Amino acid sequence: MIDTNRKSNTCNKPGPRSSKISSALLIASSALIGGIALSLHMAPQETEAAPVPQPVEVTVSPPIELDINKRLTLLGQFSPSREVEIRAQVGGILTQIGFKDGEIVQKGSLLFQIDPTPYEIRFSEATAALGLARTRLELANIELTRASALQRAGGGTTQNADQRAAEQRSAQAAFDSAEAGIRDAQFDLDRTRIAAPFTGRIGTHLVSEGNLIAGSRASTNGTTLLARIVSTDKLFLNFDMSENDYLAFQRERRKQTGSLVGKVKFALADEEGLEHVGMLDFVDNVLDRSSGTIHARATVDNPDGLLTPGGFARLRLAVSQVAPALLVPDSAVMPDQSEHVVWTVDKDNVVRSRRVDIGDMWEGLRVIRSGLEPSDNVVIDGLPTIRTGSVVTPRSKQVPHVFE
């Protein structure tokens, strides 16, 4: 008989390979349970919530609405409205200088005195010659009257009367020549005293007393330059416009009637605001081919003598009609490749970017031609901390400005 119980026990007994697998699974399970327990032990009991970021605070302002016109900002230079080189018309020894270098001289005041002695002698000679000519003319007139009377009475000949008439004409010519000679001598004598032709500022004297100077009536060649004098009551402010600016200026002039005169504001080198006013009264008739500009000039009053010929000034010239415009601080306009953008904040305090078309600067502000509305809140401070779509805390502020 076969022992079935023994066979069965033999079949259920695990082999060596099964025992090894079971041991490995038991070890892995223990390690996993231990790791989970250690993680639960080390993990915090409660997770803290991350802080919510606060909205960035920015300063906003609506654009400034103003009626403005297009203006040119240019550099000009002053020159005297009148300028003269003081030269002698007669020669001689310089005996007196009647001014201090650099002072204001009045019209008609003595500047230089040339020794008049030679010209006084010549004037005396011309006076004597005129006296002789007058005596001769008077005698010739008497002789002609007598000869004419005798001829009418039949006691004189026609030949004698004609001879007396010729003598009278010769005496008259001599008298006229003597009169011209005395005027000539008087002219030279008067020119030994050189006076200021107008009120102005004189420079330094270029010839000292005691020097022999040359003079000429006809030209300045060979004459001695004594000094220079310039006017100070009125000056010219000279400047140049580019061809494009000149065309805009010309097109605007065609719409207007009247003379060329227009207001020009200017400031000196040490001034910020355009505190002075001149009147445009000249534009040249040809463009400079080398520079592509055209010369223009304004006349300015200088009652206190503050302006000096040769000095420079910043000037503005209006070249268009007045039109409404929006203005924002130039720092609020950001470049975006070839365009420009302005950041605005909507009613939900969300930042939006607006593409704008910019114009010229006006009193420190940038002209916005298009892209903005008067009701827009433009970000004027805090730009580096924002981006499109971000939520901000706006703080309103009026843009400071000073318009002239």
Buried (B, 14 or more C-beta within 10 A) or exposed (E): EEEEEEEEEEEEEEEEEEEEEEEEEEEEEEEEEEEEEEEEEEEEEEEEEEEEEEEBEBBBBBBBEBEBEBBBEBEBBBBBBBEBEBBBBBBBBBBEBBBEEEEBBEEEEBBBBBBBEBBBEBBEEBBEBBEEBBEBBEEBBEBBEBBBEBBEEEEBEEEBBEBBBEBBEEBBEBBEEBBEBBEEBBBBBBBBBBBBBBBBBBEEBEBEEEEEBEBBEEEEEEBBEBBBBBBBBBBBBBBBBBEEBBEBBEEBBEEEEEEEEBEBBBBBEEEEEBEBEBBBBBBBEEBEEEEEBBBBBBBBEBEEEEBBBEBEBBBBBBBBEEEEBBBBBEEBBBEEEEEBBBBBBEEEBEBBBBEBEBBBEBBEBBBBEEBBEEEBBBBBBBBEEBEEEBBBEBEEEEBEEEEE
